[in-house]
Amino acid sequence: MSAQLKLFESRDSSQPWTVRVSRRARRMSVRVYPGGRVEVVVPPNVPPLTVQRFVGTHSQWISRRVEDLTAAGAPVSAGPPSEIQVSAIGRHFKVEYQQTRSTSIRPELVGDVLRIFGPVHDEAAIGSALREWLSDLAYDEMGAQLAMVAHESGFSFSRIQVRRQRTRWGSCSASGTISLNVCLMFLEPAVVRYLYVHELCHTRHMNHSPRFWALVEHHEPDYRRLDRELLRGWQSVPAWMFE
């Protein structure tokens, strides 16, 4: 269970900074979402003054992230899609909807046609079903791609996770688990490959030290341009991917 409170207004009143009190939170954290909205997540019973001091300590980082994600723009294409372009794997799906008596949404893929059966007027249920379908596809497709890049580049990892995050494209744990954002499926293959290389390099350097970036550059000499493209990648993510 969580609660959301307004912390204070940013200089742009259309983008308020908010505090979300979460019982699951063990420490304070800051999240900056595409478009520049800032959310501070805190455990219960943290005094407001403590939260403000925490925000002040991280204000420079927050400002940079707000600038970057505001420039990235808002997600495109609101509403249930009639087609889905999955650039990362070079596939294009046509989406067809069929109203049935079922109380739940059921997607069925036939070739490159994704058929959606059920209460097709329920946009929230459709969005949830599409996200689940795409996550399953991403696990198979991106998992195979990551394994191939790891093999070609001489890396190893323990396992893969596919998640849907608003601020991170990927991560690598100390145990070698690589987490990939399902939204990568909408990005160009070269950009996605760079993200694979980036996270695989973290299996050797769990930081962003000069040695880490030298390893990245060894396996992807054009990483600077691709990193900029990755930042702008939110422009390619359709609105139905966000709840």
N, C-alpha and C positions, 0 to 999 in steps of 0.2 A: 504494500500500500504506500502511496506517496501523495504529497500535496505540492502545489505549485504556488509560489508567492512572488510578487513583484519586488525586486531588489531596489532598483532605481531606474530612471529613464536614461538612455544613452543620449548623446547629442542629437541623434536622429530619432525623433519620437516614434517613428514607424517601426523601430527595431528595439523594443524594450529588453533590458537585461532582467532575467528572472532567476529566482531561486526555487529549486525543487527539493523538498525534504523527502528523503527516501529511507525507509527502515532497512533496506538492504545495503545502503552505503556505509562503508567502514571509514571513509575519509572524504574530505572535500575534493571536488574535481570540477573542471570547467569544460563545457562542450560548446563548440561554435558550429552552427549548422549552415548549410548552403543558403546563401542570401544574407548571412551576417548575424543571425539571431544568436544571442549568447544565453546559455543556461548554466547556472552554478548548482551542482548537485551536492547536498550536504546531509550528514546523518541527523537524526532527531536531536533536538535540544541544543543545537549549536547557537550561541548568542549572535545576534545580528552584527555586532561590532567585530566579532571574530571573522564573520563572513566577509565583511567589507575590507578588513585587513588582508585576508587571503586574496581577494580580487585585486587589491592594490599591488600586492607582491607580484601578481601574474599579469598586470595590466599591459605591459609591452607585448608579451606573447599574444594576449587576447586581441590587441589592436591589429597585430600583423595578420592573425587568422581571420579577423573580421574583414580586413581589406582584401585578403586573398579570396575568401569565399563570397564576398559581395561582388567582386569582379567576375567570379565564376558564373554568376547569374542564377536565376531560378530554374527548377526543373521544367522540362518542356512537356507539351502534350497532355493536357488534363483530360480526365474521363477514361472510360474503358476503351482500349485500343482496337482498331480494326486490323492492324498489322503490327508486327514486332520485328524490328531489325536488330539481330544479335550479331553485332560486328565482330566481336572477339573470336567467333567461330565461323564467321562468314555465312550465316544462314538468315533467311528471311521467312517469317511465318505470317500467314494470313489467319485472322481470328474471326470465327463465325459463332454466333450466339443462337441458341435454341431454347425457348421457354419449355420447361417440363413441370410436372407436379412435384418433383423432388424439392425438399426443403433446403438442400445444400447444393453448392456449385461443384460440378464435376468436369474437369478438363480432359479432353481426349485428343491425342496427337495422331493424325493420319497423314503421313508424308510431311509436307510443309504446311498443313492446315491444322490449326489448333481449334477444336470445337469445344464450346463451353455450354454445358447443359445445366438446367436448374432454374432458379428464380433470377433471370438475367436482368431484372430491374434493380437488383440489389448491388449497387456499385461497390460497396465496402466488401461484400463477400467475393465479388469477382476479383477485386484487387488482391485480396488475401490469397485466393486460389492461384492467381497468376504468379504471385511472388513465390509461393510454395513450389509451383511447377518449374519456375525459372531457377530456383535454388537447387532443385534436384538435377536439372540439366547442367547447371554450373558445376556441381560437385563432380559429375562424370567427365565433362569436357575440360574444365580447367584443371581438374585433378590429373588428367592424362597429359595435358600440356605442361603442367608444372613438373611432372615426373620426367618428361622428355628433356626439358631445359636442364633439370638437375643432372640427368645422366650425361648430356652433352657437355656440361660445364664442370663436371667432377664434384658436384655437391650431393649431399644426402639430407633427408629430413625424415622425421618420424611419422607424421600424419598430416592430413589436410582438414581444415574446417572451412565451411562457407557460411558467412554471416552477412547480415544486412545492416551496415553502419552508415551514419550520416557524415562522419568526419574523417574516417580512416579507410584507405583502400586496402590495406593489408597489415599484418603484423607477424612476428615470429617469436615464439616463447623460448625460454632457456632450455626446454626439453626437446626443442626441434619441431614443435607443432606450428605449421604455417596456416594462418587464417586469411582468407581472401574475401573481399567484399563482392557479393553477387552482382553489384552494379558494374563491376568490371566487364560484364558481358556486353555492355553497350559501347565499349571503347574499342579503338583500333588495335589489331593484333600486335603491332610493334610496341605500343604503349603498355599493353598487358604483359608482354614478354619482359619489358623493362621492370615492371613491378615484381614479376617472378624473380628476376635476377637480384633485385634489391633485397627481397626477403630472404632469398637463399644465401646472400652474402652475410646476413645477420646470423646465420647458423655458425659463422666463424667469428664475427665481431658483433657483439650485442650492444652496439653504440653507433654513432655517426662520426667516428674519428677519421683522421686523414687516411689511416690504413684501410678503413671500411670503404671510403670513397675510391681509393686507389684500386681496390678489388672490384668494385662495381664498374669502374672505367675499363678495367682489363677485360671484363666480360661483355660490357656494353659501352663502347667509346662515345656514343651519341647520347649518353644518359642525361646530360643537362637539358637538351631540347625535349627529350621524352618526359623528363620530370615536369617541365612546364606544361606540356600537353596533358599530363596526368592531372595537374591542378585544375585545368580547364575542363576536365572530363565530366564534371557535374552537369555541364550544359547538355550533354548527350543522354542524361538519365531521365526517362519519362516520369511524369508526376505520379502515376499509379504505383510506382515503386516506393513511395513514401506514404505512411499511414496518415 
